[in-house]
Amino acid sequence: MGRDGAIGSAYISNAGGKIIVQDPTTAVIHEMPSAVIDLGIADRIVPLEYFHKVMFDTIESVYKQIKR
């Protein structure tokens, strides 16, 4: 389980996208983020309780870069 998401994440990573995954120890199905981590393409590994903050900060940073 989780390999299809990892394959999609690899395409995103290869195209220059950033990959942020949930810490497997906080995931209900730990195989999903672990599959991405095992591929070595996770840019950030974040516990569930901080995931929303990391996502918001990442989106805000990209938006500020675009507005320049």
Secondary structure, 3 states (H helix, E strand, C coil): CCHHHHHHHHHHHHCCCCCEEECHHHCCCCHHHHHHHHHCCCCEEECHHHHHHHHHHHHHHHHHHHHC
